[in-house]
Every structure is written in structure tokens, then in C-alpha cells.
Amino acid sequence: MKRVASLILVLLFAISCTKDNPEGPSPDDFDRKAILENWADNIIIPAFTDFSDKAEELKTKADVFTTNPDQQSLTELRSAWKTAYLSFQHVSMFEMGKAMDLRFRDNLNIYPTDTTEIQDNIQTGSYNLELPSLNDSQGFPALDYLLYGLGEETGEILTFYTAHQDAEAYKSYLTDLTNRIDWLTKQVLNDWTSGYRNEFVDNFGNGANASIDMMVNDYIFYYEKYLRAGKIGIPAGVFSGSSLNTHVEAYYSKDFSKALFNEALDASQNFFNGTHFESQQTGESLNSYLHFLQTMKEGTDLASLVNTQFEAVRTKADHLNANFALQVETDNNAMLSTYDELQKNVVLLKVDMLQALNINVDYVDADGD
Amino acid sequence: MNLKSFLPLALVSILFVSCDVSNDDTDIKTPATYEFSRNGSSTISFSGQTTRINMATELTGAVNDFDNSTEELLLEMYRNQTADGGDTDPFSNSDLNSATKNIKGKVAASSDFFSSNTALSAEIKNQFEIWLKNQVEEVFPNKNTMASEGVAGQIADGSSTRYVNGKGFEYKQLVAKSLIGALMADQMLNNYLGTNVLDAGTNREDNSSETLSEGNNHTTMEHKWDEAYGYLFGAAANPAKPAIGEGDSFLNKYLGKVDSDDDFAGIADEVFDAFKLGRAAIVANDYDLRDEQAQVIRENISKVIAIRAIYYLQGGKNAIDKENPEYGTAFHDLSEAYGFVYSLQFTRVPNSESSYFTNSEINAYLAQLEEGNGLWDVTPQTLDDISADIAAKFDFTVEEAAN
């Protein structure tokens, strides 16, 4: 039995190895620096610049609102929150350098948010938002709760900032959260523009600590954990066995979860294709790297397969309700089939692409304890 | 006969063939499940082990429960009695509160290792109390402080928050992973699977003559073997055919982890089969076959502990050994490693009277981890050295254990 099993394994391995391209160009011959330059100059820095502007606008609108909390200023603040949250989807995958040091993504977008902890922070007024244990009571999800979740009606929500006995505390918590998003973002952007960009681009070799290996790992980690699992799989109950409607992104604003997902899906595909931020123009990318290597899978070029798969995800997602919580409650199968399409690209990116690029996965699934 | 009914038969025959290898001079077969009965009812009994696993689960869950736990409560969960020996209800599960069992009494309490080594037994029992006390005294007041060198508090491990002491150790992991050795493995390998216990008193005569222990449907020897089994699979949903790796966060969980590593695939079946065959051997009065199976279990359970010790030492090393060390991740891994290394003193070299590492050898390794600022300044070299020392005692490499 054992021998048969190992023979099968050897055969499987041999089959999978034929996907590789031993006769074709070597990954080492590709101009990796050109990819890094395109990523840094045309995608990452413009995306952080845009997000930093939106975060500052969010902070400004929060100041306007807390100075004069009314229907009008709340509407504007909500709008600024949405704009910034959408923009954030374009930088969330770049958790490296300063962003990694600051644990940027965990500070800005852990959901579901801990409403008990938020209330506790507001009541006591003593909180240190730098503590990792408070990651789930700040950032966009906490603002989602503060702007949409405190009551059923807009008027009722407004009273928490006006007539409520703790109105001052609610206002200062809101201010602290928007200030912190702005401040963290400025640090990350500033790091990219004041030295890290060159460090990133000049580290164009290959190996575990090279920029391209780290970036590609971060990208796939993001795709797997945050896009596939966080936005779709976890609420759909893929990992828990039963669906969790409260675990969708932007749960309290109700109709915004799909917009965030679509934005993140676009951002993920744009990164793969090297599409410049807010432009149709493309530059050197994972797509062009795979083309250079003439990487094929079962007779089709791998980069096209990845893009086809992104489209398949988009097609499935088109059928989803704007409010994923509602989607989970009414027809979770549509969520699950979106997840399945997302999962197919994990295989293409994490197995086939990494093999072609000769990059090793540098993360493992946490063992859950 | 159609193919569908033939296939299971073929599989079963393969199973028999493979079992015959370890069992060529008897005709005792390895049963498919851990189910044994007499006069139409089951002879299996290990409720005391299930109780202790559940107590250990509640205790480790309470270590970081800042809102509800106190030093008093944690110690009562460990002892299942008050400081002055009174009755107490520290658990949320009422079955555990009414139980007369406790964790502490079975920590470092095996017949083979500790019956005439009571000073060390007391020291180890007490070590757990020290960790629990320190948790409340050092970490609880600092739960909202960022941990730094010499300062207890919280630290991020990816998206998780870990609570550590001033040297970077998570008491929760120290307690949980050390219990795997001090409670589960010690009781299993050095108590219930040893001839001191299996053959105590008139156990052999009674077993051979099917003289049942009073009020029970099992012989004492059968029960002792079941109790060993219970420390591994006593919390499984279906203990007769347990899902490997599921049901608890102690030995079974890590047997499952090791089994899912390709380098050690099959180890869980080896252990499960040895338990079943040994129990069948007791029923058939074949005590040599029984003892052979005990050695198989000793070797493999010891390996599981050693493999996980190295796995976490190397995981911690990889997290520290980079330009921007991931301290939170490293501390979590190394706290688990500490517990597994601690547990190594309760392992058992097959066909011997000794563990793979003595208490003083283990203490020397732990001292290296604790030295100075502890995990804040432990070096990759130290972690590699300890890993290599452990692997050298077994038939696997550091690399095989680490991946």
C-alpha cells in the first residue's frame, strides 16, 4: 500500500512539475526592478496619497460634525467615511514597511467591531488606542457603528451626539478615531515618500527578503485572508459551518458591503495587471512577468487564467445583494459560490504563479491557538 | 459477489495483513474500534480522565479571563477545592463541580516516576500554582499596558493579542502545554501503561479469571488500560472511533497536528491501533502482547511532545530571526515551546525506566529561555541548540519536526 501511495505521489508531483517551464526563460532574466518601480510609483504611492487625502477629509468632516452635529453634517461625515473606506481598499494589501510596523490594516479594519468595548471606552473615557486589544474598537468598522449603528433612525443616532448625557464622550471618541486613521496613514505615506520607496525598489533581487517575494506574499495573503475569507468566506460560514451575518464588512451601514468588496476585487486585479492607480494604463506586473516566462497551465497561459478567474468572481458577485448581511440571511448559496470562485484564484496565484516565479510562501496558516 | 461488496472486504483483509506484522505469533486481531463488552454491555470506563481534560480546558480558558478570574478562582480550578480543603464550585460545568476529581492530584503523580520521588512531584505540582498566581499578580494589573522588556502586558501576534509577563512568556501557554506532559502523558505512559499499575496486586489473576472489580463490568486491569486511553481520547465526541485531533486542546489535538505533517503521517493510527490491540490482548490474557503495545504508545506519544517542542522552538526562531522581529508571534510560539519542553521530562523511552530527558536537563533548557530578559533577548542559536538536542534523542530531524 505504502509503495502504491508513494508511486501515486511521485506521479502527481511529476504531473504538476510539467506545468513548470524548464526550457523557457528563467525568472532571473526578468527586469524585476521595473515591476517594483511600477508598483511603487504608479500604484502604491498614488493609492496611499489618495487614501491619505480621503482620511484627512474624513477627519475634517468629523470635526465639522462634532462642532455642529446635525443632519447635514452627519450626512457629509457618512459620505466622507464611505469615500475613505473605498479608497482604503486600494492600500489594504500593502502591509509592508511602516504599515507592517504599525499594524496598519489591523488598526483600520478589524470587523466585526466590538461594540461593548466601544461603549466601555466611551463611558470610562480612558483608553489607549495603540493597544492591540483595542484594534477591534477603532478604525472604519467602529466608525460604521458610531455613524449608523447607535440607533435605528438617523434622528435617534444624532441624539447620541447632541442630547445624550455622554454626548461629549461620543464626540471625542469619534474625533479620536478619525484622527488616528489620518495620523497612521500619514506615517505610512511619509515613509514611502521619504526613503522606503528607494529601499523597496533597490531590493530587486530574489530570495525570501527581496521586495518582490515579500510583496507577492503580502498580496496573496491579502487575497486569501482579507478578500476571500474576510469579506465573503467568514460571513458565509465557510470556516464555522454556519453563516455569520454580523461578520460582514460595514455591517451597520447595511448596503455598503458589496461596494467595498467590488472595490477590493478591482484593486486586487489591478495590482496583478500592474494597472496604474485610477487609470487604464498598465505597467510591468505579475501579469507581464508570467507572460515573459511563458507560463502555461494545461495549455492556457496562466496570466489569462487568473484574469478570467477574476472575471468569474465578478460575475458571481454581480448577483449579490448590496447588503451582504441580507444576502447571507436570504440566499447564502450565492455567497458560497462567490467564495468558490475566489478560491480557484488562490490555487492559480499561490500554487501555479509562485512556482513559476520561484517564490516561496512565507506565511503559514495560524494553528488556531 | 459484486465489486461493491468486495471492496470493503479487500480493505479489511489489508488491515488484517498489516496487523499481522506486529502480531505474528498470536491470532489476536486489532479491533476496528475501541469497543469492548462483556455480557452484552460495555467494559470501557474512563470518565475520570474525561473529567480532568474538561477541567484543564476550563482552567486554561480562565487564565486570560480578566473580567471573571481571580487568583483564588484559578487555584480552586486547579485543585477543585478551597485553600483550606473545603468544597468549591469553580467550574461553569456543574458536572465538574460535583466531581471528586481534580487536576493537581494527578500532576507529576505517576507510579513509575513519582511514587518515590515526592519532593519533585510536589515541586512540579506547585509550579503550576506559581504560574497561575503570577498571571494574576503580574499580568492582570497590566492587561492594558503594552508589553516591553521587563514589563508585563499585551503584545500583538498578527491580529491576535497575547498577554505576556515581563520576560515575554504567556502563562496560559505554560500551563496548558505543560499539563500535556505533567498530567496527560505522565499518567498515561508512566502510570497506567506500566506494569506497576497494570499488574498491581492480584490484577493478573483477576483478569485471567475475569474477576470483575466490585460493582463494575470490567477487571481492574482493563480499567487501568482504559484510563490511559482516556487521557488521549477521553474528550473525543466518539471515543470508540475518535476523530484524530478533535475534542480537546491537549494530547489528541497535537497528535493530530503531528499526524498531519507528511513526515509523520500514520502516527495517530499507530497509537490508536496499539491501544486497541493492547486492550484486546488484556481480554485474551496475552500480557506480552499488551506490554509490546504499551511500548509503541510510549514511543509515539513521547515523539509527539518532542516534535511539537521543536516545531514551536523553530517557529519562534523564525519570527525573531528577521530584520523586524515579530515578537508577539515569537513569544506565543516560544511559550508553547516552553510547555512542550517542560513536558519532555514526562516522556518515556520504550523498554526502559526513564524519560527522554531528566528534570534537571529540562530545567537547564528552560533556564536558557528565561535568562536575562527572557524571550526578549533569547538568541536563534539557543533555540537551534535546544532543538538539535531534542531531535538527537529521536529518529527524526529538526527540519522534519519544524515544517
HADDOCK unambig.tbl for C-alpha pairs under 7 A between the chains (distance, minus, plus):
assign (segid A and resid 106 and name CA) (segid B and resid 159 and name CA) 6.33 0.50 0.50
assign (segid A and resid 131 and name CA) (segid B and resid 146 and name CA) 6.42 0.50 0.50
assign (segid A and resid 132 and name CA) (segid B and resid 155 and name CA) 6.54 0.50 0.50
assign (segid A and resid 132 and name CA) (segid B and resid 156 and name CA) 5.49 0.50 0.50
assign (segid A and resid 132 and name CA) (segid B and resid 161 and name CA) 5.77 0.50 0.50
assign (segid A and resid 133 and name CA) (segid B and resid 161 and name CA) 5.73 0.50 0.50
